[in-house]
Amino acid sequence: MKNLKIGITILFIGLTTLAQAQERQSKEKIEAIKIAYLTEKISLTESQSKAFWPLYNKYAEEKALLRSGKSEKESKKLEDMSDAEINALLEQRFKNEEQMLQLQKKYFEKYKTVISLKQIALLYKAERDFRKEMLERIRSKK
């Protein structure tokens, strides 16, 4: 019986590790596709790519940190929240959106030093188009 428990535990750990590895590979694959997609859509030259991608990756890291730092996770249903809790939730949401906007402005200024304004506009459009395309692919698989 003890060996069975140990075996089940090891199997569970192995499956969990495998699932995490597959998820990591999927994220990396999507990221590689995104890089190729954006590079093509905004027509980056080789020299622009060398300067742009480190900036873009730093922006993505900072954006992810902002998103993960959202302290107000709706642990309660909205219907069960008091007005004070709803007010705090909305105030936090506005604060998060302001921080995200400041981050976007900061990187807009940095992008202007390495790519043209037209390429920046194309970048924003290409990011939206890429997200839309990925969502459509996910929906079509269900």
trRosetta pair geometry for C-beta under 8 A, 3 or more apart (Angstrom, degrees):
i j d omega theta_ij theta_ji phi_ij phi_ji
1 4 5.6 -51 -152 30 33 115
1 5 6.7 33 151 -17 64 102
2 5 5.8 -52 -153 34 34 112
2 6 6.5 33 150 -16 66 106
3 6 5.6 -54 -146 39 34 112
3 7 6.1 38 153 -22 66 107
4 7 5.6 -54 -146 37 29 113
4 8 6.3 29 155 -18 64 105
5 8 5.8 -53 -145 37 29 109
5 9 6.3 32 154 -20 63 107
6 9 5.6 -55 -148 36 30 113
6 10 6.3 29 154 -17 65 106
7 10 5.8 -55 -146 37 29 109
7 11 6.2 31 154 -19 64 107
8 11 5.6 -53 -146 38 31 113
8 12 6.2 34 154 -21 65 106
9 12 5.7 -54 -148 35 29 112
9 13 6.4 28 154 -17 64 106
10 13 5.8 -54 -146 38 31 111
10 14 6.2 33 153 -20 64 108
11 14 5.6 -57 -148 38 29 113
11 15 6.3 27 156 -17 65 106
12 15 5.9 -55 -145 37 29 108
12 16 6.3 30 155 -19 63 108
13 16 5.7 -55 -147 37 29 113
13 17 6.3 29 155 -19 64 107
14 17 5.8 -56 -147 37 29 110
14 18 6.3 29 154 -19 64 108
15 18 5.6 -54 -145 38 31 113
15 19 6.3 34 155 -21 65 105
16 19 5.8 -54 -148 35 29 111
16 20 6.4 28 154 -17 63 106
17 20 5.8 -55 -149 37 31 111
17 21 6.3 32 152 -20 65 106
18 21 5.7 -54 -147 35 31 112
18 22 6.4 30 155 -18 65 106
19 22 5.8 -54 -147 37 30 110
19 23 6.3 32 153 -20 64 106
20 23 5.6 -53 -147 36 32 113
20 24 6.3 35 153 -21 65 105
21 24 5.6 -53 -148 36 31 113
21 25 6.4 31 152 -19 64 105
22 25 5.6 -52 -147 36 33 111
22 26 6.3 36 152 -22 65 105
23 26 5.6 -52 -149 35 31 113
23 27 6.5 32 153 -18 64 104
24 27 5.8 -53 -149 36 30 111
24 28 6.3 29 152 -17 64 108
25 28 5.7 -56 -146 39 31 111
25 29 6.2 34 154 -22 66 106
26 29 5.7 -53 -146 35 30 112
26 30 6.3 29 155 -17 64 106
27 30 5.8 -55 -147 38 30 110
27 31 6.2 32 153 -21 64 107
28 31 5.5 -53 -146 36 31 114
28 32 6.4 33 154 -20 64 103
29 32 5.8 -52 -149 34 31 111
29 33 6.5 30 152 -17 64 106
30 33 5.6 -55 -149 38 33 112
30 34 6.2 37 151 -23 66 106
30 134 7.1 61 -150 -123 119 132
31 34 5.5 -52 -147 35 31 115
31 35 6.5 36 153 -22 64 102
32 35 5.8 -49 -149 32 32 113
32 36 6.6 29 154 -14 63 105
33 36 5.9 -57 -151 39 31 109
33 37 6.1 34 151 -22 66 111
34 37 5.5 -56 -144 37 30 115
34 38 6.1 24 161 -14 67 108
34 130 5.8 83 -126 -177 86 149
35 38 6.2 -57 -143 40 25 104
35 39 6.1 28 158 -22 62 111
35 53 7.3 37 -140 -122 112 119
36 39 5.8 -55 -144 36 27 113
36 40 6.4 23 158 -16 62 109
37 40 6.1 -64 -155 38 24 107
37 41 6.2 16 157 -15 64 114
37 126 6.7 166 137 177 92 111
37 130 5.4 121 117 -101 149 118
38 41 5.7 -59 -139 41 31 109
38 42 6.1 0 172 6 69 111
38 44 8.0 35 125 -15 78 124
38 56 7.9 148 125 -158 157 162
38 123 6.5 43 -159 -133 107 76
38 126 5.2 129 -117 124 68 137
38 127 7.1 28 -100 -70 115 70
38 130 7.0 -35 -61 -48 86 148
39 42 6.9 -75 -143 49 18 87
39 44 4.9 -75 -147 34 72 118
39 49 6.4 26 -127 -105 113 116
40 43 7.4 16 -177 -73 30 48
41 122 5.9 -176 141 161 88 106
41 123 7.7 133 100 -97 109 41
41 125 7.7 -147 163 89 131 91
41 126 3.7 135 108 -107 155 136
41 129 7.5 168 -121 60 157 136
42 115 7.0 10 158 -167 128 149
42 119 4.6 82 -175 -158 105 85
42 122 4.5 150 -106 101 78 119
42 123 5.1 18 -80 -69 144 75
42 126 6.1 -101 -42 -4 92 151
43 119 6.9 -114 58 -108 82 103
43 122 7.7 8 15 107 87 164
44 48 4.5 -142 -160 94 83 117
44 49 4.6 105 141 -67 129 82
44 52 6.0 -108 -129 33 135 153
44 115 7.1 -58 -108 -104 87 124
44 119 7.3 100 -80 -155 70 136
45 48 4.5 94 49 9 77 105
45 49 6.9 -135 92 -10 39 87
46 49 5.6 -51 -149 30 30 115
46 50 6.8 33 153 -22 62 102
47 50 5.8 -49 -153 28 35 114
47 51 6.9 19 155 -4 64 106
48 51 6.1 -69 -154 45 34 100
48 52 5.4 25 157 -20 74 121
48 114 6.1 128 -147 160 72 89
48 115 5.5 79 -159 -89 122 87
48 119 7.7 -80 -174 -176 150 170
49 52 5.8 -59 -126 42 25 107
49 53 5.8 21 -179 -20 66 112
50 53 7.3 -43 -126 28 13 102
50 54 8.0 7 166 -6 45 105
51 54 7.2 -70 -168 35 28 102
51 55 7.0 18 150 -11 63 116
51 113 7.9 -117 160 109 133 87
51 114 4.0 -161 119 -136 124 131
52 55 5.8 -72 -160 41 35 111
52 56 5.9 28 155 -20 76 112
52 111 7.3 46 -130 -133 89 78
52 114 5.1 179 -73 124 72 135
52 115 5.7 43 -92 -39 124 118
53 56 5.4 -52 -136 39 35 112
53 57 6.0 36 162 -20 67 106
54 57 5.8 -55 -144 38 29 111
54 58 6.4 30 155 -19 63 106
55 58 5.8 -59 -152 36 29 110
55 59 6.4 31 151 -20 65 106
55 107 6.8 139 166 -149 101 96
55 110 5.4 -178 -150 135 130 124
55 111 6.6 162 130 -83 146 65
55 114 6.6 179 0 22 150 150
56 59 5.5 -52 -150 35 33 115
56 60 6.4 35 151 -21 65 104
57 60 5.5 -49 -147 34 34 114
57 61 6.5 38 152 -21 63 102
58 61 5.6 -50 -151 33 33 114
58 62 6.4 29 153 -15 65 106
59 62 5.9 -59 -148 40 30 107
59 63 6.1 32 153 -21 66 109
59 103 7.2 130 -150 164 81 102
59 107 4.4 53 -103 -108 126 154
59 110 8.0 -170 -64 66 113 137
60 63 5.6 -53 -143 37 29 114
60 64 6.3 32 155 -21 63 105
61 64 5.8 -56 -150 35 28 110
61 65 6.5 30 152 -19 63 105
62 65 5.6 -51 -150 34 34 114
62 66 6.5 37 151 -20 64 102
62 103 5.7 -177 124 -145 121 128
63 66 5.7 -52 -151 34 32 112
63 67 6.4 29 152 -16 65 106
63 100 7.2 63 -132 -132 83 88
63 103 6.3 154 -83 135 73 150
64 67 5.7 -55 -147 39 32 110
64 68 6.1 25 157 -14 67 109
65 68 5.9 -58 -141 41 28 105
65 69 6.0 29 157 -23 63 114
66 69 5.8 -63 -148 36 26 113
66 70 7.8 51 151 -46 56 80
66 96 6.8 133 170 -157 97 83
66 99 5.6 -178 -140 120 125 120
66 100 5.8 149 138 -82 152 78
66 103 6.4 -105 -38 -30 154 155
67 70 6.3 -26 -172 -15 38 109
69 96 8.0 175 90 -116 90 103
70 73 7.0 107 112 -64 97 71
70 92 7.3 108 -158 150 77 114
70 96 5.6 23 -104 -106 95 149
71 92 6.5 -106 58 -155 93 143
72 88 7.2 173 -99 125 135 87
72 89 5.0 158 -179 -126 148 71
72 92 4.4 123 -9 87 135 155
72 93 7.2 -79 65 -52 139 75
74 77 7.4 60 163 -106 111 24
74 78 6.9 -27 -151 -58 133 75
74 89 7.3 52 -89 -137 85 139
76 80 4.7 -119 177 83 110 113
76 81 5.3 135 100 -69 128 87
76 85 7.3 1 56 152 139 152
77 80 4.7 81 61 9 84 104
77 81 7.4 -145 94 -21 45 87
78 81 5.7 -52 -153 17 37 118
78 86 7.1 69 -154 -103 82 106
81 85 4.1 -126 -169 90 101 126
81 86 5.1 125 117 -56 125 83
81 89 7.2 -10 -174 -13 161 141
82 85 4.7 98 52 6 76 101
82 86 7.0 -140 95 -3 40 87
83 86 5.6 -55 -146 39 33 112
83 87 6.1 38 153 -23 66 106
84 87 5.6 -51 -146 35 30 114
84 88 6.4 30 154 -18 63 105
85 88 5.7 -53 -147 37 31 111
85 89 6.3 35 152 -22 64 107
86 89 5.5 -53 -148 36 31 115
86 90 6.3 27 156 -15 65 107
87 90 6.0 -59 -148 39 28 107
87 91 6.2 29 154 -19 65 108
88 91 5.7 -53 -143 38 30 112
88 92 6.3 31 156 -19 63 106
89 92 5.9 -57 -151 36 27 110
89 93 6.5 30 150 -22 62 106
90 93 5.4 -50 -148 33 35 116
90 94 6.5 36 153 -19 65 101
91 94 5.8 -52 -151 35 32 111
91 95 6.4 35 150 -20 64 105
92 95 5.5 -52 -148 36 34 115
92 96 6.3 36 153 -20 66 105
93 96 5.7 -54 -149 36 31 112
93 97 6.4 29 153 -18 64 106
94 97 5.7 -55 -147 38 32 110
94 98 6.3 35 153 -21 65 105
95 98 5.7 -54 -150 35 30 113
95 99 6.5 30 152 -18 64 105
96 99 5.7 -54 -150 36 32 112
96 100 6.4 32 152 -19 65 106
97 100 5.6 -52 -146 36 33 113
97 101 6.3 36 153 -20 65 104
98 101 5.7 -53 -148 36 31 112
98 102 6.4 33 153 -19 64 104
99 102 5.7 -52 -148 35 32 112
99 103 6.4 35 151 -21 64 104
100 103 5.6 -52 -150 34 33 114
100 104 6.5 34 151 -19 65 104
101 104 5.6 -52 -148 35 33 112
101 105 6.4 34 153 -18 65 104
102 105 5.7 -53 -147 37 32 112
102 106 6.3 38 152 -24 64 105
103 106 5.6 -51 -149 32 31 116
103 107 6.5 17 158 -7 64 107
104 107 6.2 -63 -147 44 29 101
104 108 6.2 40 151 -30 65 104
105 108 5.4 -48 -146 28 32 118
105 109 6.8 33 155 -18 62 100
106 109 6.2 -60 -164 32 29 109
106 110 6.8 21 145 -12 64 109
107 110 5.1 -51 -144 41 45 113
107 111 5.9 51 153 -26 72 100
108 111 5.7 -50 -145 33 28 112
108 112 6.7 37 153 -28 60 101
108 120 6.6 82 -142 -167 76 142
109 112 5.9 -49 -155 23 31 116
109 113 7.7 31 149 -21 57 99
110 113 6.0 -54 -167 23 40 111
110 114 7.5 3 151 5 67 107
111 114 6.3 -82 -158 48 40 92
111 115 5.7 -37 176 44 84 101
111 120 5.1 115 125 -103 135 112
111 123 7.3 -118 -156 33 150 162
112 115 7.6 -78 -109 64 21 59
112 117 6.9 18 -117 -77 91 74
112 120 6.9 -18 -76 -51 66 147
115 119 4.0 -99 164 89 116 139
115 120 6.1 146 97 -54 109 76
115 123 7.5 93 99 -38 154 132
116 119 4.6 100 56 5 77 101
116 120 7.1 -134 101 -6 44 84
117 120 5.5 -50 -150 32 36 114
117 121 6.5 36 152 -17 66 102
118 121 5.8 -54 -151 37 32 110
118 122 6.3 32 150 -17 65 108
119 122 5.4 -53 -144 41 34 113
119 123 6.2 46 150 -30 64 100
120 123 5.4 -46 -151 26 32 118
120 124 6.8 31 153 -17 63 99
121 124 6.0 -51 -154 33 33 109
121 125 6.6 29 150 -13 64 107
122 125 5.6 -58 -148 42 34 111
122 126 5.9 35 154 -22 69 109
123 126 5.7 -57 -142 38 27 110
123 127 6.4 31 156 -23 63 103
124 127 5.8 -50 -149 31 29 112
124 128 6.8 28 153 -15 61 104
125 128 5.8 -57 -154 37 33 110
125 129 6.2 31 151 -17 68 109
126 129 5.5 -53 -142 40 33 113
126 130 6.1 38 156 -25 66 105
127 130 5.8 -52 -146 33 28 112
127 131 6.5 27 156 -16 62 104
128 131 5.9 -56 -151 36 30 109
128 132 6.3 29 153 -18 65 109
129 132 5.6 -56 -148 38 31 113
129 133 6.2 31 154 -20 66 107
130 133 5.7 -55 -147 37 29 111
130 134 6.3 29 155 -18 64 106
131 134 5.8 -56 -147 37 30 110
131 135 6.3 30 155 -18 65 106
132 135 5.9 -56 -149 36 29 111
132 136 6.4 30 153 -19 64 107
133 136 5.7 -54 -149 36 31 112
133 137 6.5 33 153 -20 64 104
134 137 5.7 -53 -150 34 33 112
134 138 6.4 33 152 -19 65 104
135 138 5.6 -53 -148 36 33 112
135 139 6.3 32 154 -18 66 106
136 139 5.7 -54 -146 38 31 111
136 140 6.2 30 156 -20 65 108
137 140 5.8 -58 -146 37 29 110
137 141 6.6 29 155 -22 63 106
138 141 6.0 -59 -155 31 30 110
138 142 7.1 31 151 -26 62 103
139 142 6.0 -55 -158 22 36 112
